[in-house]
Each structure stands twice: as C-alpha cells, then as structure tokens.
Amino acid sequence: MKKVLSVMAVSAFVLTAGVALAGGPGKKMDAGCPEACQQQIDDLNSSQAQQNEQLGAHAKQLENHEQRITALEYDSMWYARLGVRAAWTQQDLGPINEWDSDAGFGGAIALGKQFGQFRAELELAYQGADLDDETAFGYDLGGDYNAKTVFVNGYYEIPVYDAFAVYAMAGLGVAQFDWNVDVSAGLDGPAGTYGGSDNAFAYKAGLGMTYNFTDEIAGDLGYEYLGISDAGEAESINGHNVVASVRFKF
C-alpha cells in the first residue's frame, strides 16, 4: 500500500512540474504553433474586429441615406422659392422675323407645396434683354424687351442618391410682353422709337436637378423653354432660360 501511495505522489509531482514548466493552466499554446504563428492569429483577429466595426459604420450610413431618400419621396410640406435666370429669346416683331436678343437676366418668386415626389407652385417672374442690332427695309434697328409672367408650374422629382434628385417640369400661364424698337434714319423714313405691349398665353417645360442641403433648404438648377404666343405685333416669342433657385421648406 505504501508503494502504491509513493508512486501516486511521484506521478502527481511530475504532472504538476510539467504544467508549471509549460506556462501554467492559464496559457494555451499549441505545440505545432510557435510564438510567430500565435502573433499572426492575433493580428487576424484584430483585423477582423476592425472590419466588423467598419461594416457597422457603413450599415449606419446606408440607413441614413435610405431615410433621406424616403423623406424626399414621401414628405408633404409648403415651400417658398427664390430664383434667378439667364434668358435668351427669339421673337417675330411685325415684318421682322426671328429677331434674337442678347443674353438677358431675370428673377422669380414662387409659393408651392410638395406632395411626395410631386410639387405644384404659383410663380411670378420677370425677364428682359436688349435686342440685337438689325437692318431691315433700309433702317438700322435696335431695342429691348421685357416679359412679366404668371405661371402655375408642376414638378415631378426623382431621388437619385442621398440628397440628389432630378426633375421634369411644365407650366401654363399668361405673359405681358413689352417691346421697344429704336429706328435710325434709313433710306426713306424718319428715325424714331416704336413699341407695344400686350398680354398673351404662355407655356414652358424644362429639366433640372435638385440638391437638398438640409431638410428645410434645397437648391435647383435647370433649363426651361418658354413660349409666348400672339403678343400683339410680337406674333411669337421663343425663350431659353437657365434657372437657379433656392427653396425654403416649412
């Protein structure tokens, strides 16, 4: 019996010494994986943790983008719009066909409401420019025009990415078209200034893009074709406008 106990004591001592020499029970080291191998495993685990953190941040960002796009699609709110425009026109004035204007400028103010991706507004606008110098029937001609318009406009907006959207628009309204022609002495007539003013039916259509700076402020940049028909001696007016606007939502 004493021999058996002695053998058991010796065996326990050997096992205890082996564990102590191996680094104790708290250290796990595979005999086939040296220290360099363990370092690689630790680096891989650290890299995986960083990738998981980045994926979480990307998922949060995508969620924010989706929320902003959803807001663009479904929000219903009033807005006021202030705009400026660069304008070019071509008009038929009496016997003078296709009389072009220089580059002109104008502005607009509008009040509207957005219904999801559609918005409707009432717009008041003004634009004017000098007419190109012309020669007709022996006269040297120059002059200017201005147009005041009242439009009901409709827009359809399509969200593209995050705060960006594109839109198509159309409008119907009335225009007051005023023109003045300066006539220099020609071959068979006196010099003078002639002009006219009339109200006429007007229409327009255009395309553009929108950027939503915040939930309350948006910017628009687009092109609009403007048509005015039968404005007295101005039998037709065709206009091309580049329009930049800021919308304040409330």
FIVEXTOR-138633 format. One record per residue: residue number from 1; residue in three letters; x, y, z of N, C-alpha, C in turn. Coordinates in steps of 0.05 Angstrom, whole numbers, plus 5000, padded with zeros to 4 digits. Each point is the difference from the previous one (the first is absolute). Layout:
BEGIN
    i   aa  n_px  n_py  n_pz  ca_px  ca_py  ca_pz  c_px  c_py  c_pz
  NUM  ALA     X     Y     Z      X      Y      Z     X     Y     Z
...
***
This chain:
BEGIN
    i   aa  n_px  n_py  n_pz  ca_px  ca_py  ca_pz  c_px  c_py  c_pz
    1  MET  5017  4976  5000   4983   5024   5000  5017  5025  5000
    2  LYS  5022  4999  5016   5018   5023   5001  5013  5004  4973
    3  LYS  5007  4979  4986   5012   5002   4974  4981  5014  4980
    4  VAL  4974  4992  5001   4980   5012   4982  4998  5030  5006
    5  LEU  4998  5008  5026   4998   5028   5007  5025  5015  4991
    6  SER  5023  4988  5002   5025   5013   4992  5000  5005  4970
    7  VAL  4991  4980  4985   4999   5003   4970  4980  5022  4992
    8  MET  4977  5002  5014   4980   5020   4994  5011  5028  5006
    9  ALA  5014  5003  5022   5012   5026   5008  5020  5009  4979
   10  VAL  5017  4981  4992   5020   5007   4980  4988  5009  4974
   11  SER  4978  4985  4992   4986   5007   4975  4988  5028  5001
   12  ALA  4987  5006  5023   4988   5027   5003  5021  5022  4999
   13  PHE  5023  4995  5012   5022   5019   5000  5010  5005  4971
   14  VAL  5002  4979  4985   5010   5002   4972  4980  5016  4984
   15  LEU  4973  4994  5003   4980   5015   4984  5000  5029  5007
   16  THR  5001  5006  5027   5000   5028   5009  5024  5015  4989
   17  ALA  5023  4988  5000   5024   5013   4990  4998  5004  4970
   18  GLY  4987  4981  4986   4997   5003   4971  4982  5024  4992
   19  VAL  4979  5003  5016   4981   5022   4994  5014  5027  5006
   20  ALA  5015  5001  5022   5014   5024   5007  5020  5008  4979
   21  LEU  5016  4980  4990   5019   5005   4979  4987  5009  4974
   22  ALA  4976  4991  4994   4986   5007   4976  4987  5028  5001
   23  GLY  5002  5014  5022   4989   5027   5002  4975  5001  5017
   24  GLY  4992  4978  5013   4977   5001   5018  4974  4995  4985
   25  PRO  4979  4995  5015   4974   4993   4987  4988  5024  4985
   26  GLY  5009  5025  5005   4988   5023   4986  5010  5004  4972
   27  LYS  5021  4987  4992   5012   5004   4973  4995  4976  4983
   28  LYS  4988  5006  4976   4993   4979   4981  5018  5002  4976
   29  MET  5017  4983  4996   5019   5001   4977  5000  4973  4986
   30  ASP  4994  5001  4975   5000   4976   4984  5029  4993  4994
   31  ALA  5007  4975  5004   5028   4992   4996  5008  5005  4971
   32  GLY  4980  4999  4981   5007   5004   4972  4999  5029  4992
   33  CYS  4994  5019  5018   4998   5028   4993  5019  5016  5017
   34  PRO  5023  5008  4990   5019   5016   5015  4990  5028  5005
   35  GLU  5016  5017  5013   4992   5027   5007  4993  5017  4976
   36  ALA  5015  4997  4978   4994   5016   4976  4973  4993  4988
   37  CYS  4993  4974  5001   4974   4991   4990  4978  5012  5017
   38  GLN  5003  5000  5026   4980   5011   5018  4996  5030  4995
   39  GLN  5022  5014  4994   4999   5029   4994  4983  5005  4975
   40  GLN  5003  4983  4979   4984   5002   4976  4971  4996  5006
   41  ILE  4994  4981  5017   4972   4996   5007  4988  5024  5015
   42  ASP  5016  5012  5018   4991   5023   5014  4995  5024  4981
   43  ASP  5018  5003  4980   4997   5022   4980  4975  4996  4983
   44  LEU  4995  4975  4992   4976   4994   4985  4975  5006  5016
   45  ASN  5000  4993  5026   4977   5006   5016  4995  5030  5003
   46  SER  5022  5015  5003   4998   5029   5002  4990  5012  4974
   47  SER  5010  4990  4977   4991   5010   4974  4970  4994  4996
   48  GLN  4991  4977  5008   4972   4993   4998  4983  5018  5016
   49  ALA  5009  5007  5024   4985   5019   5017  4997  5027  4988
   50  GLN  5022  5010  4987   4999   5026   4986  4981  4999  4977
   51  GLN  5000  4978  4985   4982   4997   4977  4971  4999  5009
   52  ASN  4995  4987  5022   4972   5000   5011  4991  5028  5008
   53  GLU  5019  5015  5012   4993   5027   5008  4994  5018  4975
   54  GLN  5016  4997  4979   4996   5015   4975  4973  4992  4987
   55  LEU  4994  4975  5000   4975   4991   4988  4976  5011  5015
   56  GLY  5003  5002  5027   4978   5012   5016  4997  5029  4993
   57  ALA  5022  5015  4996   4998   5028   4993  4988  5004  4972
   58  HIS  5007  4983  4981   4988   5001   4973  4971  4994  5001
   59  ALA  4992  4981  5016   4971   4993   5002  4985  5023  5011
   60  LYS  5011  5015  5020   4987   5023   5011  4998  5022  4980
   61  GLN  5021  5004  4983   4999   5020   4980  4979  4994  4979
   62  LEU  4998  4975  4991   4980   4992   4981  4972  5004  5011
   63  GLU  4997  4995  5026   4974   5004   5012  4992  5030  5000
   64  ASN  5020  5017  5005   4994   5029   4998  4993  5009  4972
   65  HIS  5015  4989  4980   4993   5006   4972  4972  4992  4993
   66  GLU  4992  4976  5009   4973   4990   4994  4979  5017  5013
   67  GLN  5006  5010  5024   4981   5017   5014  4997  5026  4985
   68  ARG  5022  5012  4990   4998   5025   4985  4985  4997  4974
   69  ILE  5005  4977  4986   4986   4995   4975  4970  4996  5006
   70  THR  4994  4986  5021   4972   4996   5007  4987  5027  5006
   71  ALA  5014  5018  5014   4989   5026   5006  4995  5015  4974
   72  LEU  5018  4998  4980   4996   5013   4975  4975  4989  4986
   73  GLU  4995  4975  5003   4978   4987   4986  4973  5006  5012
   74  TYR  4999  5003  5026   4974   5000   5013  4993  5025  5016
   75  ASP  5019  5018  5004   4993   5024   5016  4980  5017  4985
   76  SER  4982  5013  5015   4981   5020   4990  5004  5025  5015
   77  MET  5007  5022  4986   5006   5025   5014  4997  5024  4981
   78  TRP  4996  5023  5011   5000   5025   4985  5029  5009  4996
   79  TYR  5003  5017  4979   5027   5012   4996  4997  5027  4985
   80  ALA  5020  5017  5003   5003   5025   4985  5025  4997  4984
   81  ARG  4999  5009  4975   5023   4998   4982  5008  5027  4989
   82  LEU  5026  5006  5001   5012   5024   4988  5019  4991  4978
   83  GLY  4998  5013  4976   5016   4991   4978  5011  5023  4984
   84  VAL  5022  4995  4986   5011   5018   4980  5003  4984  4974
   85  ARG  5002  5015  4978   5001   4986   4974  5017  5016  4980
   86  ALA  5013  4986  4982   5012   5011   4976  4981  4993  4977
   87  ALA  4994  5020  4983   4978   4996   4980  5010  5008  4972
   88  TRP  4992  4985  4980   5004   5006   4972  4973  4996  4986
   89  THR  4992  5019  4983   4975   4998   4986  5003  5005  4970
   90  GLN  4980  4990  4986   4998   5006   4971  4971  5007  4995
   91  GLN  4995  5023  4987   4973   5009   4996  4995  5009  4972
   92  ASP  4975  4998  4992   4991   5010   4974  4985  5026  5006
   93  LEU  5012  5023  4992   4988   5026   5005  4992  5012  4973
   94  GLY  4974  5000  4995   4990   5011   4976  5013  4988  4975
   95  PRO  5012  5016  4983   5013   4989   4976  5027  4988  5005
   96  ILE  5010  5002  5025   5027   4990   5006  4998  4972  5012
   97  ASN  5009  4980  4985   4998   4973   5010  5026  4991  5014
   98  GLU  4996  4984  5021   5022   4988   5014  5021  5021  5009
   99  TRP  4990  5019  5016   5018   5021   5011  5010  4990  5027
  100  ASP  5026  4995  5002   5011   4989   5024  5006  5022  5020
  101  SER  5002  4991  5025   5008   5019   5022  5028  4993  5009
  102  ASP  5013  5020  5013   5024   4994   5015  4993  4983  5025
  103  ALA  5021  4992  5014   4995   4986   5025  4987  5019  5020
  104  GLY  4977  4991  5011   4986   5017   5020  4999  4986  5027
  105  PHE  4989  5014  5019   4999   4989   5027  4972  5005  5011
  106  GLY  4993  4985  5021   4975   5003   5013  4999  4987  5027
  107  GLY  4977  5000  5012   4996   4988   5026  4972  4989  5003
  108  ALA  4996  4984  5021   4974   4988   5005  4996  4996  5030
  109  ILE  4975  5000  5008   4993   4993   5027  4975  4981  4998
  110  ALA  4999  4980  5016   4979   4980   4998  4992  4990  5027
  111  LEU  4976  4992  5003   4989   4986   5024  4988  4974  4991
  112  GLY  5008  4978  5013   4990   4975   4992  4997  4980  5023
  113  LYS  4992  4976  4992   4997   4978   5020  5010  4974  4987
  114  GLN  5014  4985  5015   5011   4974   4991  4983  4977  5011
  115  PHE  4993  4982  4981   4984   4976   5007  5016  4976  4993
  116  GLY  5017  4990  5018   5018   4978   4993  5019  5009  4978
  117  GLN  5000  4986  4977   5018   5007   4978  4989  5021  4982
  118  PHE  4975  5008  5004   4988   5021   4983  4998  5026  5015
  119  ARG  5004  5022  4987   4995   5026   5012  4987  5019  4980
  120  ALA  4984  5018  5010   4985   5019   4984  5005  5028  5012
  121  GLU  5001  5020  4983   5006   5027   5010  4987  5022  4983
  122  LEU  4997  5023  5011   4992   5024   4986  5025  5018  4998
  123  GLU  5008  5008  4976   5025   5015   4996  4995  5027  4986
  124  LEU  5013  5020  5011   5001   5027   4987  5028  5004  4991
  125  ALA  5004  5009  4974   5027   5002   4990  5003  5024  4981
  126  TYR  5024  5009  4997   5007   5022   4982  5026  4994  4986
  127  GLN  5002  5008  4974   5025   4998   4986  5000  5021  4978
  128  GLY  5024  5008  4992   5003   5020   4979  5028  5000  4988
  129  ALA  5003  5012  4977   5026   5001   4986  4998  5020  4977
  130  ASP  5024  5008  4990   5002   5016   4976  4996  4982  4976
  131  LEU  4989  5011  4978   4998   4986   4975  5025  5005  4983
  132  ASP  5008  4980  4985   5023   5003   4983  4995  5022  4979
  133  ASP  5021  5014  4992   4997   5020   4979  4993  4986  4974
  134  GLU  4981  5011  4985   4991   4988   4975  4998  5022  4979
  135  THR  5000  4992  4975   4995   5018   4978  4977  4988  4984
  136  ALA  4979  5016  4996   4977   4990   4985  4987  5023  4985
  137  PHE  4994  4996  4974   4986   5020   4984  5015  5027  4999
  138  GLY  5027  4998  5002   5016   5025   4999  5003  5014  5026
  139  TYR  4989  4988  5022   5002   5013   5027  5020  4984  5017
  140  ASP  5014  5015  5017   5016   4987   5021  4983  4999  5025
  141  LEU  4997  4975  5011   4981   4995   5022  5015  4990  5024
  142  GLY  4991  5008  5024   5008   4990   5025  4977  5002  5020
  143  GLY  5004  4991  5024   4978   5002   5019  5003  4981  5024
  144  ASP  4978  4996  5014   5001   4982   5023  4972  4989  5005
  145  TYR  4998  4981  5017   4974   4988   5008  5001  4993  5029
  146  ASN  4976  4996  5012   4998   4987   5026  4974  4984  5001
  147  ALA  5000  4980  5016   4977   4982   5002  4994  4995  5030
  148  LYS  4976  5005  5008   4990   4994   5027  4981  4977  4997
  149  THR  5004  4979  5016   4984   4975   4997  4989  4992  5027
  150  VAL  4976  4987  4998   4988   4986   5023  4995  4972  4991
  151  PHE  5011  4980  5015   4998   4972   4992  4990  4983  5023
  152  VAL  4987  4979  4992   4995   4977   5018  5018  4978  4990
  153  ASN  5019  4992  5017   5020   4980   4992  4996  4973  5015
  154  GLY  5006  4979  4987   5001   4973   5012  5027  4987  4996
  155  TYR  5010  4987  5021   5026   4986   4999  4996  4971  5009
  156  TYR  5015  4983  4987   5002   4972   5009  5029  4994  5006
  157  GLU  5006  4993  5025   5027   4997   5009  5006  4971  5005
  158  ILE  5024  4991  4991   5008   4973   5003  5026  4999  5017
  159  PRO  4999  4989  5024   5025   4998   5016  5021  4982  4986
  160  VAL  5025  5009  5001   5021   4984   4987  5019  4988  5020
  161  TYR  5012  5017  5017   5019   4989   5020  5002  5020  5023
  162  ASP  4995  4991  5024   5002   5017   5024  4984  5025  4996
  163  ALA  5013  5024  4998   4986   5025   4999  4995  5009  4971
  164  PHE  5009  4985  4980   4996   5008   4972  4974  4989  4989
  165  ALA  4988  5016  4982   4976   4991   4985  5000  5015  4973
  166  VAL  4985  4989  4981   4996   5013   4974  4970  5004  4997
  167  TYR  4993  5019  4983   4971   5006   4997  4994  5008  4971
  168  ALA  4974  4997  4993   4989   5011   4976  4977  5018  5008
  169  MET  4996  5022  4984   4980   5019   5008  4985  5011  4975
  170  ALA  4976  5011  5005   4985   5013   4979  4983  5021  5013
  171  GLY  4993  5021  4985   4983   5021   5011  4983  5013  4979
  172  LEU  4977  5011  5009   4982   5015   4983  4994  5027  5014
  173  GLY  4997  5021  4984   4994   5026   5012  4995  5022  4979
  174  VAL  5004  5025  5009   4996   5023   4983  5025  5017  5002
  175  ALA  5005  5016  4979   5024   5017   4998  4992  5028  4990
  176  GLN  5012  5020  5012   4998   5027   4989  5027  5006  4986
  177  PHE  4999  5003  4974   5025   5003   4984  5001  5029  4991
  178  ASP  5021  5015  5008   5004   5028   4992  5025  5001  4983
  179  TRP  4999  5016  4978   5023   5003   4983  5003  5028  4990
  180  ASN  5025  5009  4995   5006   5026   4989  5020  4996  4978
  181  VAL  4996  5014  4978   5018   4998   4977  5010  5028  4994
  182  ASP  5026  5004  4999   5012   5025   4992  5008  4999  4971
  183  VAL  4989  5019  4984   5005   5000   4971  5018  5024  4993
  184  SER  5023  4994  4989   5018   5021   4989  4990  5007  4972
  185  ALA  5007  5025  4992   4991   5009   4974  5009  4981  4978
  186  GLY  4982  4992  4983   5006   4982   4978  4998  5014  4974
  187  LEU  4995  4983  4980   5000   5011   4973  4975  5018  4994
  188  ASP  4978  4993  5013   4975   5014   4992  4982  5005  5024
  189  GLY  5012  5005  5024   4982   5004   5022  5014  5014  5023
  190  PRO  4985  5011  5020   5012   5014   5022  5009  4981  5022
  191  ALA  5018  5010  5017   5008   4985   5024  4978  5002  5021
  192  GLY  5000  4981  5018   4980   5001   5022  5001  4976  5017
  193  THR  4983  5000  5020   4997   4977   5018  4971  4990  4999
  194  TYR  4998  4975  4996   4974   4987   4998  4998  4977  5020
  195  GLY  4977  4993  5009   4997   4979   5019  4972  4990  5003
  196  GLY  4996  4981  5017   4974   4989   5005  4999  4983  5026
  197  SER  4977  4993  5008   4996   4984   5024  4975  4984  4997
  198  ASP  5000  4975  5008   4977   4983   4998  5002  4977  5019
  199  ASN  4976  4989  5007   4999   4976   5017  4995  4976  4982
  200  ALA  5012  4977  5006   4998   4977   4983  5002  4974  5017
  201  PHE  4991  4979  4988   5003   4973   5012  5029  4992  5000
  202  ALA  5009  4987  5021   5028   4991   5002  5002  4972  5011
  203  TYR  5021  4986  4993   5004   4973   5009  5030  4995  5002
  204  LYS  5008  4980  5016   5028   4992   5002  5003  4972  5008
  205  ALA  5024  4989  4996   5007   4973   5008  5030  4999  5005
  206  GLY  5009  4982  5017   5028   4999   5006  5009  4975  5015
  207  LEU  5026  4999  5004   5013   4978   5015  5021  5012  5019
  208  GLY  5006  4986  5022   5020   5011   5018  5007  4980  5021
  209  MET  5016  5010  5019   5009   4983   5023  4997  5016  5026
  210  THR  4997  4985  5022   4996   5011   5026  5021  4989  5019
  211  TYR  5009  5017  5019   5017   4991   5022  4988  5010  5026
  212  ASN  4994  4982  5018   4988   5007   5026  5022  5004  5020
  213  PHE  5007  5026  5005   5021   5006   5019  4992  4991  5028
  214  THR  4976  5005  5008   4989   4990   5026  4971  4992  4995
  215  ASP  4986  4992  5021   4972   4993   4997  4983  5024  4994
  216  GLU  5010  5025  5004   4985   5024   4996  5009  5017  4977
  217  ILE  5023  4995  4988   5011   5017   4979  5009  4982  4977
  218  ALA  4992  5007  4975   5007   4985   4976  5008  5020  4979
  219  GLY  5018  4991  4982   5008   5016   4977  4993  4986  4974
  220  ASP  4990  5015  4980   4993   4989   4974  5016  5014  4978
  221  LEU  5008  4985  4980   5013   5011   4976  4989  4986  4976
  222  GLY  4989  5015  4981   4988   4987   4977  4997  5018  4975
  223  TYR  4990  4988  4979   4994   5013   4975  4970  5001  4996
  224  GLU  4990  5023  4989   4972   5003   4994  4997  5012  4972
  225  TYR  4982  4988  4985   4992   5012   4974  4974  5017  5005
  226  LEU  5000  5025  4991   4978   5018   5004  4987  5007  4974
  227  GLY  4974  4997  4997   4986   5008   4976  4978  5020  5006
  228  ILE  4999  5022  4985   4978   5020   5002  4988  5003  4972
  229  SER  4974  4998  4998   4988   5001   4973  4982  5024  4997
  230  ASP  5001  5012  4976   4981   5021   4992  5000  5024  5020
  231  ALA  5023  5011  5005   5002   5023   5018  4999  5026  4983
  232  GLY  4977  5006  4989   4997   5024   4983  5017  4998  4975
  233  GLU  5017  5020  4995   5018   5000   4977  5022  4979  5003
  234  ALA  5005  4992  5024   5019   4978   5004  4984  4974  4996
  235  GLU  5001  4989  4976   4983   4978   4993  5007  4975  5016
  236  SER  5025  4996  5006   5008   4977   5017  5027  5006  5013
  237  ILE  5004  4990  5023   5025   5003   5015  5009  4972  5009
  238  ASN  5025  4993  4995   5011   4975   5009  5024  5007  5018
  239  GLY  5000  4989  5025   5021   5007   5019  5014  4975  5010
  240  HIS  5025  5004  5007   5016   4978   5012  5012  5012  5026
  241  ASN  4994  4988  5023   5008   5010   5026  5016  4980  5015
  242  VAL  5021  5009  5013   5015   4984   5019  4993  5011  5028
  243  VAL  4988  4983  5017   4988   5009   5025  5014  4988  5024
  244  ALA  5007  5017  5019   5011   4990   5026  4983  5011  5022
  245  SER  4992  4982  5019   4981   5007   5020  5008  4989  5027
  246  VAL  4990  5012  5021   5003   4990   5028  4971  4997  5011
  247  ARG  4995  4977  5011   4973   4995   5012  5003  4998  5031
  248  PHE  4982  5013  5013   4998   5000   5029  4975  4985  5008
  249  LYS  5003  4977  5013   4977   4983   5006  4990  5006  5029
  250  PHE  4974  4999  5003   4989   5004   5027  4974  4985  5003
***
